[in-house]
């Protein structure tokens, strides 16, 4: 049994280390991605016997792959591509209609469609807002996958399915990403439809997104660390 003071001290040191990590990796995406990958390996290795943690690690890896693929695919889309993508985004978002943030996401999508029609009618060069919509969709999929994984695990590994702390943390992080995407889209519409120069969310996005990524990184490390401590105590 670890004394409470020792546990508090270790957790405090880890928290301070992650705050410093966030500070020194801000603006250095390559370094942060490497640390993120190492943390995924760390969590996957020390939690390799826990199918619940492994499933969350898999969801995170899949999400980052889709995020990168979406960034490449949605870079400077033409009109025909938008005509094909918007209905697909609508159907995909509707798939997650049971999510608490569904109506917020659908309102953002409808606002974008109306704006695209307006820009096309007046011959205005539109901003690329598909990326924000895709990010919102990806976050909805994240939240759904964290719930759906419980049913998949229960089907293939009866009695081993359980919710873990990282489920709750990543659902909150994904929800924050949805709200941020909606705010970004709202600012785009205010600037390019309303003619106002609103860029609060645009300017703060790098800081907020880095903080959310850091929280996800901490959650992975914390889960693996707790698993490591439990295995040592049981030994």
Long-range contacts (C-beta under 8 A, 24 or more apart in sequence): 1-233, 2-229, 2-233, 14-218, 14-221, 14-222, 14-225, 15-218, 18-214, 18-217, 18-218, 18-221, 21-214, 21-217, 22-210, 22-211, 22-214, 25-210, 26-206, 26-207, 26-210, 27-206, 32-210, 32-213, 35-217, 36-64, 36-213, 36-217, 39-217, 39-220, 39-221, 39-224, 40-220, 42-220, 42-221, 42-224, 43-220, 43-221, 43-223, 43-224, 45-224, 46-224, 46-225, 46-227, 46-228, 46-231, 47-223, 47-224, 47-227, 50-227, 51-153, 51-157, 51-160, 52-149, 52-153, 52-160, 52-161, 52-162, 52-163, 52-164, 53-164, 53-166, 53-223, 53-224, 53-227, 55-149, 55-152, 55-153, 56-146, 56-149, 56-164, 56-166, 56-167, 56-170, 56-223, 57-220, 59-142, 59-145, 59-146, 59-149, 60-170, 60-216, 60-220, 62-145, 63-138, 63-141, 63-142, 66-138, 67-135, 67-138, 70-131, 70-134, 70-135, 70-138, 71-131, 74-128, 74-130, 74-131, 74-134, 75-128, 76-128, 77-128, 77-130, 79-120, 82-116, 82-130, 85-130, 86-112, 86-113, 86-116, 89-130, 89-133, 89-134, 89-137, 92-137, 92-141, 93-136, 93-137, 93-140, 95-144, 96-140, 96-141, 96-143, 96-144, 99-140, 99-143, 99-144, 100-175, 101-140, 101-143, 101-175, 101-178, 101-179, 102-140, 104-178, 104-179, 104-182, 105-136, 105-137, 105-140, 105-178, 105-182, 107-182, 108-133, 108-136, 108-181, 108-182, 108-185, 108-186, 109-133, 111-185, 111-186, 111-189, 112-185, 112-189, 115-188, 115-189, 115-192, 115-193, 118-193, 119-192, 124-192, 126-192, 127-188, 127-191, 127-192, 129-185, 129-188, 132-181, 132-184, 132-185, 132-188, 133-181, 133-185, 135-177, 135-181, 136-177, 136-178, 136-181, 136-182, 136-185, 139-174, 139-175, 139-177, 139-178, 139-181, 140-174, 140-178, 142-170, 142-171, 142-174, 143-171, 143-174, 143-175, 146-170, 146-171, 146-174, 164-223, 165-219, 165-222, 165-223, 166-219, 166-220, 166-222, 166-223, 169-215, 169-216, 169-219, 170-216, 170-219, 173-212, 173-215, 173-216, 176-208, 176-212, 177-209, 177-212, 180-205, 180-208, 180-209
